[in-house]
Amino acid sequence: MQFPVITEYLCIQFLSEMIRLTKVFRFETAHAIHGYNGQCKDIHGHSYVLHATVAGQANNDDYIPAPGFVFDFKDLKKAGVEIVETLDHKLVLSKDYIAVHPEITNHANVVIWDFEPTAENILLYVKGVFLRNLPEEIKLVQLKIYETENSYAEWVAD
């Protein structure tokens, strides 16, 4: 499986007087979808790739005054570190799945959610983490999470 060529690179896009910054996060997570009648009903894993895009205002058309950042990439990484710490090398299951398979709770790496850990719900969890951790002047504008090389869920701010 090959994802788009991305590493720890950082992308800057200039749009309507806002500067958008994107940080890429990677994590390995297993899950199962309770009540689903397909392959995803069984425990399986993915190599997730998350693109988190934020925007900030540039106050000068010619340059950004020292230190030259709208938002430091290390701070964007800090805003999302909880996501990787919570999900990387973990098994994420819903309470409904655990109710049917209680023996799984004996494992140290199990994370139990009130809802099914679909790509869409993982994305909404990610959105909540960023909204809690970003400063008020920095706006979360887009999230994209690749579950496979060809499949992703996307959230875009209004």
N, C-alpha and C positions, 0 to 999 in steps of 0.2 A: 504494500500500500504506500503510495507516495502523496503527501500533501503538497499544496502549493509551496513554492520555495520561500520558506520563512524560517528565520531563526530568532535571535534576540534583536532583530532589526526593528527600527522604529520608523514610522511613516508620518510625514507631515503633509497636510492638505490645506490649502488656503481657500476658504469659501465665505462669501458674503461678510467680510470683515471679521470673521472668526477664524481662528487657527485650530484645526483638528489634529489631535495626536492619537496614535494607536499603539497599544502595547499588546504583544502576543504572549499568552500563557499556555503552558502544556501540562496535562496531567493524565494519569492512567487510572481509570475508574471502572469497576464492575457494577452491574445492576441487573435487575429483573423487573418485569412489568406484570404486576398481579392482575388477573382477570383478562389478560390479553390472549387471544387465540392465535398465536404465531410464535416464531422462534424467540422473540424477545421475552416470552413468559419465563424462560429459563435463565439462570445466572450466566452472564457473559460479560466481556469487557470491551472497552474502547480506549483508544489513544486520542483523547480530546484535545482540540486546538481551539483556544478562545481568543478572539480579537476584541479588545475593549477600546472604544474610541470616545474621547472626551473633547470638549471644545472650550476655548477661552478667548477672551477679547484681547486683541492687539490694539494698543492705544496710539500707535504711530504707524503710518503707511510705509515708511522707509526702513524702519528697523525697530527692534524691541530693545529698550534700554537695559543696561546691565542689571542682572546677570544674563539677560538675553532669552529668558524662558517665559512662555505663557504658563507652563506647568512642567516641573521637572519629571523626567521619565522615571527616576528612582522613586518619586512620590506616587506616581501612577502604579508602579510595581507594588509599593507598600499598601496602596488602597485595595489591591487584589490578592495579596498574599494569603489572606484568610481562606480564599477559594481553593487555592492549591493545597494548603495545609489541611483543609477539611476533606477534600475529595481525592487527593493523590494516593494511589495504592489502597483505596478503600472500596468496600462493597456497600453500595447505597440501596436500601430497600424501603418499601413503604410499611406502615404499621399493619396494613391488610395482608401483605406478603408474610410478615413475621407471625401474624396470628395463625397462619396455616403451616408455617415452618419455624416453630419456636426454637428448635435446636440450633439454628444459625446464630442466635444471639450469644452463643458461647465463644465466638471469635472476636478478637480484640479490634479488628479493623472494620467492624460493621457500623454504618451510620444509618439511623432509622428516621425517616421523614413521615409526616402526616399524609403525604401525597405521593403519587407514583413518580419515580425518578426518570421521567422521559427527558429528551433533549429540551423540550419546551419548558418543563418545570425546572430543570437545572439552570436554564437561561434566566428564568424569573428569580431563582435563588441568587444567581450571580448579580443580577440587577440590584437586588436589595442590598447586597454586600457593598457594591460600589456607591450606591446612594447614601449609605451610612458613613462611608469612609472618605468620600471626596469633599473638599472644601466647597462652600456655597458658591463661590465665583467660578468654579469649574463645573461644566454641565456634561453629564453622561448623555451621549447622543446616539451611540450605536453599539450593539453587542452582536457578535456572530460566533456561534459555537459549532465546530465541525465534530460530528459524531463519527463520521467516516470521511474518506477523501472526497466522496461525492454527495454527502448529505450533511446539511447544516440547518440550524434554526437561527433566526435573526430577530432581534428586537431593535426598533428604531424609534427614537423620541419623536413626539409630534412637533 
